[in-house]
Amino acid sequence: MNSSLPDYIEKSLTYAHLTWQTHLRAGLCEMLAERPNYLLEIGQNPFLPTQYRLFAAFAQPVTSVRYVLLGEGPYPRAESATGFCFIDGAVNSLWQSEVGLSKPVNRATSLRNFIKMLLVAEGILNAGDTGGSALKAVATQACAANSHWTKTAAELQENLLAQGFLLLNASLIFRNTVAPSLDARAWLPFLRVVLRTLSAQNNTTSRSIRSEPVKLILWGKIAEKINDLPEAANFLTLISEHPYNLSFINNPIMQGLFKQFHLLKRES
């Protein structure tokens, strides 16, 4: 299908890596086949993320992806929604010396619980004690001048990308006037193409570059619906509650997955 795409979509596609271009356009055409006016409708009113960052998560090559992490949708704040799943763009420092997590992290519920999960997974915090007092000692270490801790949200994002995480959402947009679950339904044809693309990569010689096939990680009820797609059957899928739930901190599946990456440490 050779459909004309709106100007804002064309500008947004420039942020995606060259190896994704054909596949993303195919996914958008699949969306248009089911809802011909959807992309035009989006462009008529404000939505998040802004600054043409709709496809920012596709900045790494197709062959670099080892994990597809799907949240529900972008943060409902312009400064927070960056086109990447759950990393809050309004957060800079992760830590506040002798206090614990920084105030912006504590306001970003999903990011806060994700960091606590990492700390529990690595045995730095006790599963039953992840409050502010327990985090003070961690923050003192993290803020030290010679510390090898990950200090900013941007560094945490880079650590995830370096491990091959594609940080997506079930809905790539947030609109105040539309329920996230409805927009997520509209993006299903697009995500099916993304999954088909990565499934094909699993079966090519690029497997020699990766130690194992691409995996799906689904956070929350909206993202969990991706598991019903026929394409999902080609992947090992890990499902959990969304990180805005406190129970996420002690989710054994997520702890087992993320422990190996040491995301809160950096080389220098």
C-alpha positions as CSV (number, residue, x, y, z in Angstrom):
1,M,0.0,0.0,0.0
2,N,1.5,3.3,-1.1
3,S,-0.2,5.9,1.2
4,S,0.8,9.5,1.7
5,L,1.8,10.2,5.3
6,P,1.2,13.5,7.0
7,D,4.1,16.0,7.3
8,Y,4.4,15.5,11.1
9,I,4.8,11.8,10.5
10,E,7.5,12.3,7.9
11,K,9.4,14.6,10.2
12,S,9.1,12.2,13.1
13,L,10.4,9.3,11.0
14,T,13.7,11.2,10.5
15,Y,14.5,10.3,14.2
16,A,14.4,6.6,13.5
17,H,17.5,4.6,12.3
18,L,17.8,3.9,8.6
19,T,17.4,0.2,9.2
20,W,13.9,0.8,10.6
21,Q,12.6,3.2,7.9
22,T,11.0,0.7,5.6
23,H,9.5,-1.3,8.4
24,L,8.0,1.7,10.2
25,R,6.4,3.0,7.0
26,A,4.9,-0.4,6.4
27,G,3.5,-0.4,9.9
28,L,2.0,3.0,9.4
29,C,0.4,1.9,6.1
30,E,-1.1,-1.1,8.0
31,M,-2.6,1.4,10.4
32,L,-4.1,3.4,7.5
33,A,-5.5,0.3,6.0
34,E,-7.7,-0.2,9.1
35,R,-8.2,3.4,10.0
36,P,-7.6,5.7,7.0
37,N,-8.1,9.0,8.9
38,Y,-6.3,8.1,12.2
39,L,-3.0,9.8,11.5
40,L,-4.7,12.9,10.1
41,E,-6.9,13.0,13.2
42,I,-3.8,12.8,15.5
43,G,-2.2,15.8,13.8
44,Q,-5.2,18.1,14.2
45,N,-4.8,18.4,18.0
46,P,-2.0,18.4,20.5
47,F,-0.5,15.1,21.5
48,L,2.5,13.8,23.3
49,P,5.4,13.3,22.8
50,T,6.2,16.7,21.2
51,Q,9.1,17.8,19.0
52,Y,8.6,15.0,16.4
53,R,9.9,12.4,18.9
54,L,7.1,9.9,18.0
55,F,9.6,7.3,16.8
56,A,12.6,8.3,18.9
57,A,12.8,4.8,20.4
58,F,13.8,3.4,17.0
59,A,17.1,5.3,17.0
60,Q,19.2,2.1,17.3
61,P,19.6,-0.4,14.4
62,V,17.2,-3.3,14.0
63,T,20.0,-5.8,14.6
64,S,20.9,-4.2,18.0
65,V,17.5,-5.0,19.6
66,R,17.5,-7.9,22.1
67,Y,14.5,-6.9,24.2
68,V,11.2,-5.2,23.3
69,L,10.0,-3.4,26.4
70,L,6.4,-2.3,26.1
71,G,4.7,0.0,28.6
72,E,1.3,1.5,28.3
73,G,1.7,5.0,26.8
74,P,3.8,8.2,27.1
75,Y,3.8,10.2,30.3
76,P,0.9,12.7,30.2
77,R,3.3,15.7,30.6
78,A,5.2,17.4,27.8
79,E,8.5,17.6,29.7
80,S,8.3,13.9,30.6
81,A,7.2,12.3,27.4
82,T,10.3,11.6,25.2
83,G,9.3,8.8,22.9
84,F,10.9,6.2,25.2
85,C,9.0,3.9,27.5
86,F,9.0,5.0,31.2
87,I,12.2,7.1,31.2
88,D,10.9,10.5,32.5
89,G,12.5,13.4,30.5
90,A,11.8,15.8,33.4
91,V,14.3,13.8,35.6
92,N,18.0,14.6,35.6
93,S,19.7,13.4,38.8
94,L,18.5,10.1,40.2
95,W,19.9,10.7,43.7
96,Q,20.0,13.3,46.3
97,S,22.9,13.0,48.7
98,E,22.0,12.0,52.3
99,V,18.3,12.0,51.3
100,G,17.8,9.1,48.9
101,L,16.1,9.3,45.4
102,S,15.8,12.8,44.1
103,K,12.5,14.7,44.3
104,P,11.9,14.4,40.5
105,V,12.4,10.6,40.7
106,N,10.0,10.3,43.6
107,R,7.4,12.2,41.5
108,A,8.0,9.8,38.6
109,T,6.3,6.8,40.1
110,S,7.2,4.2,37.4
111,L,10.9,5.3,37.3
112,R,11.0,5.3,41.1
113,N,9.7,1.8,41.5
114,F,11.9,0.5,38.6
115,I,15.0,1.8,40.4
116,K,13.9,0.3,43.7
117,M,13.3,-3.1,41.9
118,L,16.9,-2.9,40.5
119,L,18.3,-2.2,44.0
120,V,16.4,-5.2,45.5
121,A,17.4,-7.4,42.6
122,E,21.1,-6.7,43.2
123,G,20.7,-7.2,47.0
124,I,21.5,-3.6,47.8
125,L,18.1,-3.1,49.4
126,N,16.0,-5.5,51.4
127,A,12.7,-6.4,49.8
128,G,10.8,-5.3,52.8
129,D,12.5,-2.0,53.3
130,T,12.7,0.2,50.3
131,G,11.7,3.5,51.9
132,G,13.5,6.8,52.2
133,S,15.6,5.9,55.2
134,A,17.0,2.7,53.5
135,L,17.8,4.8,50.4
136,K,19.9,7.4,52.3
137,A,23.0,5.2,52.5
138,V,22.6,4.2,48.8
139,A,22.4,7.9,47.8
140,T,25.5,8.8,49.8
141,Q,27.5,6.2,47.9
142,A,26.0,7.1,44.5
143,C,26.7,10.8,44.9
144,A,30.3,10.4,46.0
145,A,32.9,12.0,43.7
146,N,34.5,8.7,42.7
147,S,31.3,6.8,42.5
148,H,30.7,4.3,39.6
149,W,26.9,4.5,40.1
150,T,24.6,5.6,37.3
151,K,23.7,9.2,38.3
152,T,21.2,10.5,35.8
153,A,18.1,9.3,34.0
154,A,19.9,9.8,30.7
155,E,22.7,7.5,31.8
156,L,20.1,4.9,32.9
157,Q,18.5,5.1,29.5
158,E,21.9,4.7,27.8
159,N,22.6,1.6,29.9
160,L,19.3,0.1,28.7
161,L,19.9,0.9,25.1
162,A,23.4,-0.6,25.3
163,Q,21.8,-3.8,26.5
164,G,19.6,-3.8,23.4
165,F,16.3,-2.6,24.9
166,L,13.8,-1.1,22.5
167,L,11.8,1.1,24.9
168,L,8.3,1.3,23.4
169,N,4.8,1.8,24.5
170,A,1.6,0.0,23.4
171,S,0.4,3.4,22.3
172,L,3.0,5.7,20.9
173,I,0.9,8.8,21.7
174,F,-0.9,10.3,24.6
175,R,-4.0,12.6,24.2
176,N,-6.0,14.2,26.9
177,T,-9.2,13.5,25.0
178,V,-8.7,9.8,24.2
179,A,-8.4,6.9,26.6
180,P,-4.9,5.3,26.3
181,S,-6.4,1.9,25.7
182,L,-8.2,3.2,22.6
183,D,-5.1,4.7,21.1
184,A,-3.2,1.5,21.9
185,R,-5.8,-0.4,19.9
186,A,-5.2,1.8,16.9
187,W,-1.4,1.2,17.1
188,L,-1.7,-2.6,17.1
189,P,-1.2,-3.0,13.3
190,F,2.0,-0.9,13.6
191,L,3.3,-3.0,16.4
192,R,2.5,-6.2,14.5
193,V,4.9,-5.1,11.8
194,V,7.5,-4.2,14.4
195,L,7.2,-7.8,15.8
196,R,7.3,-9.4,12.3
197,T,10.5,-7.4,11.6
198,L,12.2,-8.6,14.8
199,S,10.9,-12.1,14.3
200,A,12.6,-12.2,10.9
201,Q,15.8,-10.9,12.5
202,N,15.7,-13.9,14.9
203,N,15.8,-16.2,11.9
204,T,18.7,-14.5,10.0
205,T,22.5,-14.6,10.3
206,S,22.2,-11.6,12.7
207,R,21.6,-14.3,15.4
208,S,25.3,-14.8,15.4
209,I,25.7,-11.2,16.7
210,R,23.3,-11.8,19.6
211,S,23.6,-14.5,22.2
212,E,19.9,-15.3,22.1
213,P,16.6,-14.3,20.2
214,V,14.7,-11.1,20.9
215,K,12.4,-11.3,23.9
216,L,9.2,-9.3,24.7
217,I,8.6,-7.7,28.1
218,L,5.0,-6.4,28.6
219,W,4.2,-4.0,31.5
220,G,0.6,-3.5,32.5
221,K,-2.8,-4.5,31.2
222,I,-2.7,-2.5,28.0
223,A,0.7,-3.8,26.9
224,E,-0.3,-7.4,27.9
225,K,-2.8,-7.4,25.1
226,I,0.1,-7.6,22.7
227,N,0.5,-11.2,23.8
228,D,-2.7,-12.0,22.0
229,L,-1.3,-11.1,18.6
230,P,-0.3,-14.0,16.4
231,E,3.2,-12.5,16.0
232,A,3.8,-12.7,19.8
233,A,3.9,-16.5,19.5
234,N,7.4,-16.1,17.9
235,F,8.9,-14.7,21.1
236,L,9.6,-15.6,24.6
237,T,7.4,-13.2,26.5
238,L,7.7,-11.9,30.1
239,I,4.7,-10.2,31.6
240,S,4.4,-8.1,34.7
241,E,2.3,-5.4,36.3
242,H,3.2,-1.9,35.3
243,P,5.9,-0.2,37.4
244,Y,3.5,2.4,38.8
245,N,2.3,-0.5,41.0
246,L,4.3,-1.0,44.3
247,S,4.2,-4.7,43.8
248,F,6.5,-4.3,40.8
249,I,9.4,-3.7,43.1
250,N,9.3,-7.3,44.3
251,N,8.3,-9.0,41.0
252,P,10.6,-12.0,40.8
253,I,10.4,-12.2,37.0
254,M,11.5,-8.6,36.6
255,Q,14.2,-9.0,39.2
256,G,15.5,-12.1,37.5
257,L,15.7,-10.4,34.1
258,F,17.2,-7.1,35.1
259,K,19.7,-8.3,37.8
260,Q,22.2,-9.4,35.1
261,F,22.5,-5.9,33.5
262,H,23.8,-3.9,36.5
263,L,22.0,-0.9,35.2
264,L,22.8,1.3,38.2
265,K,26.5,1.0,37.7
266,R,28.7,2.6,35.0
267,E,32.2,1.8,33.8
268,S,33.6,5.2,34.8
